[in-house]
Amino acid sequence: TDVVLVTEPFKAKKGFNRNKYHWKGRRGCGGAARAARKKEWRAKPGFNGDDDDDDDQASFECTRKVQYWAGGEKQPLIPLQSGGSETTIMIKNIPVRYTREMLKEFLDQHCMVTNREAKSNANNEEPSLSAYDFLYLPIDFVTRSNKGYAFVNFTTPIAVRKFYDACDDKQWECFMSSKIRQIYCAKLQGINELVKHFEKMGFPCEDFQPLCFNPARDGSKQPVEETV
């Protein structure tokens, strides 16, 4: 004899209060709590930082939008102006597996190639060389993945323009990432302002701190003193 299971629709008993049991034990599920959670970086369940496809799943980003999150405050994205005097830039859409050392290698390679071209094209004149003396790649203290953006201070506005022309709106080569690199003008300008700002912040270890370079790194492989 076959047994047939029949599922009956749920019927609330008399006196059953649905609101009393709905979301039981889950606090902060209202609109205000959801809005607050959107403002902070959180890795979704199952994220382990090993797959670049998890970039968008694990980090809060506003690419090409009018705002980005830094230090819990909204800041406008400032486009670089042609012929401007700015030396500090913000690099956005960095793959989360990029480390500070990898970003240094990327910047060193750019400076090396750019400076070789500048020297070869110089007509008995002193060429304007590209070099940077400050780098900060924000890192999430829990997952140890970067937050998708970084700040770099070049020594001259010309170096900034060369970096922008060569690297903006380009795809990253590592990890087969589909992210498109975007470069903006930073709100804080100059190494002095950057040091003054970041020395007030607390970091759990030196691996997460900004770096200053003396002399500035130019891709020549010469010895450079690094100061956190």
C-alpha positions as CSV (number, residue, x, y, z in Angstrom):
1,T,0.0,0.0,0.0
2,D,1.4,3.4,-1.0
3,V,1.5,6.1,1.7
4,V,0.8,9.6,0.4
5,L,2.0,12.5,2.5
6,V,-0.3,15.6,2.4
7,T,1.1,18.9,3.5
8,E,-1.5,21.2,4.9
9,P,-1.0,25.0,4.8
10,F,0.0,26.6,8.1
11,K,-2.8,27.9,10.1
12,A,-2.2,30.2,13.0
13,K,-3.9,29.1,16.2
14,K,-6.3,31.4,17.9
15,G,-4.4,34.0,19.8
16,F,-1.1,33.5,17.8
17,N,0.8,36.7,17.5
18,R,2.9,36.6,14.3
19,N,4.8,39.8,15.1
20,K,5.9,38.3,18.5
21,Y,7.8,35.5,16.8
22,H,8.9,37.0,13.6
23,W,12.7,37.7,13.6
24,K,12.8,36.3,17.1
25,G,16.3,36.7,18.5
26,R,17.6,38.9,15.7
27,R,18.1,42.4,16.8
28,G,18.6,45.4,14.6
29,C,16.7,44.3,11.5
30,G,15.0,47.6,11.0
31,G,15.6,50.1,8.3
32,A,18.0,52.1,10.4
33,A,20.1,49.1,11.3
34,R,20.3,48.0,7.6
35,A,21.4,51.5,6.6
36,A,24.1,51.4,9.3
37,R,25.4,48.1,8.1
38,K,25.8,49.4,4.6
39,K,28.3,51.9,5.8
40,E,30.8,49.4,7.1
41,W,33.0,46.8,5.4
42,R,31.9,43.2,6.0
43,A,33.0,40.0,4.4
44,K,30.0,37.8,3.5
45,P,29.8,34.2,4.8
46,G,32.1,31.9,3.0
47,F,34.6,34.6,1.9
48,N,38.2,33.6,2.4
49,G,40.1,36.2,0.5
50,D,41.6,33.6,-1.9
51,D,39.4,34.2,-5.0
52,D,39.4,37.5,-6.8
53,D,35.8,36.9,-7.8
54,D,35.0,37.7,-4.2
55,D,36.2,41.3,-4.5
56,D,32.8,42.8,-5.0
57,Q,31.2,40.4,-2.5
58,A,33.7,41.3,0.3
59,S,34.3,45.0,0.0
60,F,32.1,48.1,-0.1
61,E,33.0,50.1,-3.2
62,C,31.4,53.1,-5.0
63,T,33.2,53.0,-8.3
64,R,32.7,56.1,-10.4
65,K,30.1,57.4,-8.0
66,V,30.3,60.7,-6.3
67,Q,31.4,59.4,-2.9
68,Y,33.7,56.9,-1.2
69,W,34.1,55.8,2.4
70,A,37.2,56.7,4.4
71,G,37.4,56.8,8.1
72,G,33.6,56.5,8.3
73,E,33.0,59.8,6.5
74,K,31.8,60.5,3.0
75,Q,34.3,62.3,0.8
76,P,33.8,63.5,-2.7
77,L,35.8,62.0,-5.5
78,I,38.0,64.8,-7.0
79,P,39.0,64.4,-10.6
80,L,42.5,65.4,-11.6
81,Q,42.8,68.6,-13.5
82,S,45.1,69.0,-16.5
83,G,47.9,71.3,-15.6
84,G,47.1,71.1,-11.8
85,S,49.6,71.4,-9.0
86,E,48.4,68.3,-7.1
87,T,51.0,65.7,-6.1
88,T,48.8,63.2,-4.1
89,I,46.5,60.8,-5.8
90,M,44.0,58.2,-4.8
91,I,44.0,54.9,-6.7
92,K,40.7,53.1,-6.7
93,N,39.4,49.6,-7.7
94,I,42.5,47.7,-6.4
95,P,42.0,43.9,-6.2
96,V,41.6,42.9,-2.6
97,R,44.5,40.4,-2.7
98,Y,46.9,43.2,-3.6
99,T,49.5,43.8,-0.8
100,R,51.5,46.8,0.0
101,E,54.6,45.2,-1.4
102,M,52.9,44.4,-4.7
103,L,51.7,48.0,-5.0
104,K,55.2,49.2,-4.4
105,E,56.5,46.9,-7.2
106,F,53.7,48.2,-9.5
107,L,54.7,51.9,-8.8
108,D,58.4,51.1,-9.1
109,Q,57.9,49.5,-12.5
110,H,56.0,52.5,-13.7
111,C,58.6,54.9,-12.5
112,M,61.4,52.9,-14.0
113,V,59.8,52.7,-17.5
114,T,58.7,56.3,-17.5
115,N,62.1,57.6,-16.4
116,R,63.9,55.6,-19.0
117,E,61.7,57.1,-21.7
118,A,62.2,60.6,-20.3
119,K,66.0,60.2,-20.3
120,S,66.1,58.8,-23.8
121,N,63.9,61.7,-25.1
122,A,65.8,64.4,-23.3
123,N,67.7,66.8,-25.7
124,N,70.7,67.8,-23.5
125,E,68.2,68.8,-20.9
126,E,67.6,67.6,-17.4
127,P,64.5,65.4,-17.6
128,S,61.6,65.5,-15.1
129,L,61.8,62.1,-13.4
130,S,58.9,60.3,-11.7
131,A,59.3,59.3,-8.1
132,Y,57.0,58.8,-5.0
133,D,57.7,59.4,-1.4
134,F,54.5,58.2,0.4
135,L,52.2,55.2,0.1
136,Y,49.2,54.1,2.1
137,L,47.1,51.0,1.3
138,P,44.3,50.7,3.8
139,I,43.9,47.2,5.1
140,D,41.0,45.5,6.9
141,F,42.4,44.5,10.3
142,V,40.3,41.3,10.5
143,T,40.5,39.8,7.0
144,R,43.9,41.4,6.2
145,S,42.6,42.2,2.7
146,N,43.0,45.7,1.3
147,K,39.9,48.0,1.1
148,G,40.2,48.6,-2.7
149,Y,42.0,52.0,-2.7
150,A,45.3,53.6,-1.9
151,F,47.0,57.0,-1.5
152,V,50.3,57.9,-3.2
153,N,52.3,61.1,-3.1
154,F,54.5,61.8,-6.1
155,T,57.3,64.4,-5.9
156,T,56.0,66.5,-8.8
157,P,52.7,67.3,-10.5
158,I,54.4,66.2,-13.8
159,A,54.9,62.7,-12.3
160,V,51.2,62.6,-11.3
161,R,50.2,63.4,-14.9
162,K,52.5,60.8,-16.3
163,F,51.1,58.2,-14.0
164,Y,47.5,59.2,-14.8
165,D,48.1,59.0,-18.5
166,A,49.7,55.6,-18.3
167,C,47.6,53.9,-15.7
168,D,44.1,55.4,-15.4
169,D,41.2,53.4,-16.8
170,K,43.4,50.3,-17.3
171,Q,42.8,46.7,-16.1
172,W,45.0,45.2,-13.4
173,E,47.3,42.5,-14.7
174,C,47.5,40.3,-11.6
175,F,45.0,37.7,-10.4
176,M,43.1,37.9,-13.8
177,S,41.0,40.7,-12.2
178,S,38.4,42.4,-14.2
179,K,38.6,45.6,-12.1
180,I,39.4,48.8,-14.0
181,R,41.9,51.1,-12.3
182,Q,40.7,54.6,-11.6
183,I,42.8,57.6,-10.4
184,Y,41.6,60.7,-8.6
185,C,43.0,63.6,-6.8
186,A,43.4,63.1,-3.0
187,K,41.8,65.5,-0.6
188,L,45.0,65.8,1.5
189,Q,47.9,67.1,-0.6
190,G,51.6,66.8,0.1
191,I,53.6,64.5,2.3
192,N,53.6,66.9,5.2
193,E,49.8,67.0,5.4
194,L,49.6,63.2,4.9
195,V,52.1,62.5,7.8
196,K,50.3,65.0,10.0
197,H,47.0,63.3,9.4
198,F,48.0,59.7,9.7
199,E,50.3,60.0,12.7
200,K,47.1,60.6,14.8
201,M,45.6,57.3,13.8
202,G,46.1,54.0,15.6
203,F,47.2,50.8,13.8
204,P,47.5,47.2,15.2
205,C,50.9,46.6,13.6
206,E,53.4,48.2,11.2
207,D,52.2,46.1,8.3
208,F,49.1,48.2,8.1
209,Q,50.7,51.7,8.5
210,P,51.5,54.2,5.7
211,L,55.1,54.4,4.5
212,C,57.4,57.3,3.7
213,F,60.5,56.9,1.5
214,N,63.8,58.8,1.7
215,P,65.0,59.3,-1.0
216,A,61.8,59.0,-3.0
217,R,61.4,55.7,-4.9
218,D,62.0,56.1,-8.6
219,G,62.3,52.5,-9.8
220,S,66.2,52.7,-10.0
221,K,66.6,50.0,-7.2
222,Q,68.8,52.3,-5.2
223,P,68.7,51.9,-1.4
224,V,65.7,53.6,0.2
225,E,64.9,54.2,3.8
226,E,61.3,53.3,4.7
227,T,59.7,55.0,7.7
228,V,56.3,54.0,9.0
